[in-house]
């Protein structure tokens, strides 16, 4: 969508605003045993029968480990000035502690240097759910020693890249990793125990605090954490549903925000969980450690959760109900207002110095037709959410950047390759990349530093300002 196509009406962003895409190591890299990488919990989990749709694995994924150079070329073609990626812990430390695998570190050094050469700001996430298997064998995140191992790993990465990465994210979505991976068991390592889930969440937060200290000493960059913030709202106006939604909201959001910004867990939920024997062990000083000041908060936003009371609904006695209205291929509600509400509420209540939307995006059933992907729904989704972000900025949220999930279609955890989130389509048979219309839309946003206003974004998405179709096939060839 060009400015011309909307009559030039753009909601502009401040100079220097970061426009990027986000990925995670296990979801895109592949090369699962290449160049000395050790196994991680996902390598094990995907091999358990029935855990991942279609029996898919991240063994090859987008083969980004080998195609990173071309992938950075695609980012440059899209005019992006930032890229969020994660480091695979077991590529750097195959056993999780001790021995450093230099080839693994070199991969990230090459990646970062190539990004900087293209004026693309690297935003490095240290941990996106891929614990080295060796550490899982010794208890994983349920064991406090894993938090110490994480701080040591952070130091290794900081020593290698501390002088050239401006944005450091300790953890990605500790809530999802703790609960979906350790209480519900739908993600690796597949543990199903709520108390363990809460202990894991606590250790992830403690490890964040220790890593902040390490990164302060060993890097020149800004340090933060990315939380999945998912507002929970009651399904009816009954008092019971309101209380259930409040519990859900505390469990999803305040359980992480309160320790990070206020050095405490939320009282009501703590009491609820304590009555059921589900609170974590908290060491002396842990809360002060977790609340080490950070430079920015990363917000990953996808959808809100409409919640009702349900006596049989697990330890929190609640259940989610469909929100109604439009949904993505994940079944997630499309409602940009929720992003605005979340950004403004979090800024008002917790006062982060800076905020980045470190993930936002949508899965749709994309098809390549004649070398093009007309993903009009994703374009509309992104435009609406970017406008909501712009409104939040106008209303005082210190928003500094926006990363679309994701650069490429990739391994979507327990959904395998069935769900496509990329602004670039990947044919997983051939590894052919095809820029979707949403990729060209993102280019126009990034290069104009503005989001088109007006409703007419769903149709007639321009192929990109420099024009007609040939640009796409040649990109496809160049990177396949
Ligand atoms: C987030 C994860 C990310 C991706 C998106 C769709 O919860 O951080 O890895 O899978 O969901």
Boltz pocket constraint, residues with backbone or C-beta under 6 A from the ligand:
constraints:
  - pocket:
      binder: B
      contacts: [[A, 24], [A, 27], [A, 172], [A, 173], [A, 176], [A, 228], [A, 300], [A, 359], [A, 405], [A, 411], [A, 412], [A, 413], [A, 421]]
      max_distance: 6.0
